[in-house]
Amino acid sequence: MDPAAIASAVVAHYATVRRDLPWRRTRDPYAIWVSEIMLQQTRVQTVIPYWERWMQKFPTVTALARAPLDDVLAAWAGLGYYSRARNLHTGAQTVATRWSGVLPSGASELRAVPGIGPYTAGAIASIAFGERAPLVDGNVARVLARIYGITDEIKSTPGQRALWLRAGELMTALPAGDRPGDLNQGLMELGASLCAKASPRCLVCPLAAHCVAARTGTQADLPVVARRKKESELPILSRAALWLFTRGKLVLVRRRPEGLFGGLWELPQGESVLEIARAFGVTRFDQKPIAHHDQTLTHRRLRISVFCGEMPARLVEAPDPSYDAIIRVSLLEARKLGVAAATIAILTKYEDTPWSSTPKHSVSSPKVTRRSSKVSRTSASTSKTKTSRTPRGARRRASTS
Ligand code: SF4
């Protein structure tokens, strides 16, 4: 294995396939930081317009730091995984106060910024500052595991150690004159194209002569990845959501910034429709759901049942410790806010096939209570969603009152 030859081959290959992307036309570390965070979990073509709008709206670290979280989440709306936007915002505020709005230039200093981990620090330091800082993401891990025949599970401690060691070796061996950022981006590009998970194209790969997996025919066995639980094996978390929609205005509540889905707007949620109706001072509501939303998270499946309620004359403000704000907005206005993916899916379902927003059931003498919501203590990330409407025949008037 000749790390210098491998590094050179990667850089030379990158020069032939490098795409002209807007964040590649700048060395502004903030712009590169934003692009790297957006590109996590999201395709390049989707990111481009978001990145361009973001850089117009928040052109500097200081501009982002000063913006209200609501504006930041609204600019992120549609990209999903909102914790990325919240972390960017928190990181910008730290840079604004601790480094006067100027991102530090070394990978190790960058890691002191909240939300910047080893991968992002390596990307910013190598691309913006030309530092010989390695990085490992999923694509780079696949390429390195195959080239070097790394058989440790890639997310395990020994696997991570081996991958970062090899990435560091390549960076150290990079010939003078070659750009560290090109090596990192070249490895990522290889992993995203030629060295794909299934059917790697070894015959045209510039690293074939150096690659253990290609030589031994073990491409399908590498990298070693821990088996993920099947969807059917995940536990189900059931939640109730209240649909309060009158004269074109819908009630949404905002999660406190510190928890899961922090800062995002959603339909009022609770463990049961009765609990949530009482908490919000709603006296008339259906006991049969009008729609369901199913979402597969990393460690569980979420089922939200949506119940129709009647808008009370006076809504309870701050009814639940999970929330810090409540508003009535049109569906159009709601889409301009940072709204949780589940609520967006429910809005879309309603717009496709509107249901009656008049409840058929009333509860007498409700007591307004202040109860906490378990969902604020869960941790998960979205992968698959499905929203369905309850068939008309399945809805009936509830009899208890
Ligand atoms: S030779 Fe094949 S397995 Fe090895 S890095 Fe290239 S594409 Fe991947």
Residues whose N, C-alpha, C, O or C-beta is under 5 A from the ligand:
A	BS01	SF4	V143 R146 L194 C195 P200 R201 C202 C205 L207 A208 C211 A213 A214 Q219
